[in-house]
Amino acid sequence: MQNDEIKQMLADLIWLDALIATELIQVTENTSAILRKSPPPEICLRDHDALRATALGIAEKYRTGTALGRHLGKHQ
């Protein structure tokens, strides 16, 4: 495997990990809301937004122009 191939593979994996992280945050919020029968605490929502922004920043560092940012904006 050539250096460029390895770099591309690592960039793909970093992006995919960021995608998984953001979706896992959303699953956690949804599960919490279902179990509580109310939205998660406001502090959790703020922290989750910050974590999503960090993951998105990492993902966009290695792959720009994907639908991830647009998708995250639609999460509730």
Backbone torsions as a table, in degrees:
resi	resn	phi	psi	omega
1	MET	NA	133.6	-178.5
2	GLN	-82.3	159.5	179.0
3	ASN	-54.7	-44.0	-179.4
4	ASP	-63.6	-39.0	177.7
5	GLU	-65.0	-41.3	179.1
6	ILE	-65.1	-44.1	178.4
7	LYS	-60.5	-42.6	179.5
8	GLN	-66.0	-41.5	178.8
9	MET	-62.5	-43.2	178.9
10	LEU	-65.8	-39.7	176.5
11	ALA	-62.3	-41.3	176.8
12	ASP	-61.4	-44.1	-178.9
13	LEU	-67.6	-39.9	176.8
14	ILE	-62.4	-45.1	179.3
15	TRP	-62.2	-45.7	-179.5
16	LEU	-63.2	-40.9	176.9
17	ASP	-61.9	-40.3	178.0
18	ALA	-64.8	-40.8	176.9
19	LEU	-60.6	-48.1	179.7
20	ILE	-60.8	-42.5	-179.7
21	ALA	-60.7	-44.7	-178.1
22	THR	-67.5	-37.9	178.3
23	GLU	-69.5	-36.5	178.1
24	LEU	-65.3	-38.8	175.1
25	ILE	-58.8	-43.5	-178.9
26	GLN	-66.8	-41.3	177.7
27	VAL	-61.1	-41.8	178.4
28	THR	-61.1	-45.2	178.3
29	GLU	-62.2	-45.3	-179.1
30	ASN	-63.0	-43.3	179.4
31	THR	-63.4	-42.9	178.1
32	SER	-60.1	-44.7	179.9
33	ALA	-63.3	-39.6	179.4
34	ILE	-65.4	-46.5	-177.6
35	LEU	-68.4	-37.7	-179.4
36	ARG	-81.8	-19.9	-172.2
37	LYS	60.3	31.4	175.8
38	SER	-164.2	164.7	179.6
39	PRO	-62.5	157.0	175.1
40	PRO	-61.5	160.7	177.4
41	PRO	-56.0	147.7	-177.6
42	GLU	-57.2	-39.0	179.6
43	ILE	-61.9	-38.1	178.1
44	CYS	-65.8	-43.1	179.6
45	LEU	-61.5	-42.0	178.3
46	ARG	-64.4	-44.1	178.6
47	ASP	-63.3	-41.4	178.9
48	HIS	-62.9	-40.0	176.9
49	ASP	-60.9	-41.8	179.0
50	ALA	-65.8	-41.1	178.3
51	LEU	-64.7	-40.8	176.6
52	ARG	-60.7	-44.1	-179.2
53	ALA	-62.1	-39.8	177.8
54	THR	-64.2	-47.2	179.5
55	ALA	-62.5	-40.4	178.4
56	LEU	-63.7	-41.9	177.8
57	GLY	-60.1	-41.5	177.6
58	ILE	-64.9	-45.7	-179.3
59	ALA	-61.1	-43.9	-177.2
60	GLU	-72.8	-21.1	176.0
61	LYS	-63.1	-33.9	-175.8
62	TYR	-105.0	-16.5	178.4
63	ARG	-156.0	108.8	-179.7
64	THR	-95.3	161.9	172.7
65	GLY	79.0	19.7	177.3
66	THR	-94.2	175.3	-179.8
67	ALA	-82.8	0.6	-173.9
68	LEU	-59.5	-49.1	-179.9
69	GLY	-60.1	-44.9	178.7
70	ARG	-63.2	-41.6	179.7
71	HIS	-63.8	-45.0	-179.1
72	LEU	-62.6	-31.6	177.8
73	GLY	-65.4	-19.3	-179.3
74	LYS	-93.8	-10.1	178.3
75	HIS	-63.1	143.6	177.2
76	GLN	-125.4	NA	NA
